[in-house]
Amino acid sequence: MQKKVIKIYPQKPSTIKLISTLAIAGLISGIAIIAIYEITLPTITAYKAKVLREAVFNVLPKVVHIQKLHYLDNKLQPVDSESNNEIIYAGFDAEKKLIGYAIEASGPGFQDTIQILYGYIPAKRLIVGMEVLESRETPGLGDKIYKDTDFQMNFKALTIEPAVVMVKKGMKSATNEVDAITGATISSKAIVKIINQSKEKWIKRIEP
């Protein structure tokens, strides 16, 4: 007599169980991400502050002391606590004499927003340094705005009047002109545009 074989198939989980499992997994992942963010935030914030401070000294040669200021009630004032106003950094020499200001500015680049810091000397109406604080421009091309030494040299003694102008590489003939980077014209233009827009806002605040 032939034995009858009974096949037992595993029971499929219900839709509610599947949804519950996914929801719990998502909740745990979300909590983990938030926890990691909260733990690492102080370190990230401290690092960004360190990078910014170093950049201020780099774009303002001979500066010994810096002071954080914001524009409030139609004048520049020291920042005593957290401020929602735009920040600017005053740079002083060893005798506490004002040398100039380090100004943060940002604007759209080819890939994403470019954030820069540039040093400005009111007495000479000169930009004397520029650093890119944040950029996601194309590696090998757009990233030359902070890797190309020749491009950086454009901002060591750059006059701002009547406006900063970008010219084709090798065609620079005036102190308000910036040589473009070959193959990264859009990123070069972005830097010039950011500076022009920023100086229109800040120069009238800085100079009497």
Order of alpha helices (4+ residues) and beta strands (2+ residues): alpha-beta-beta-beta-beta-beta-beta-alpha-alpha-beta-beta-beta-alpha
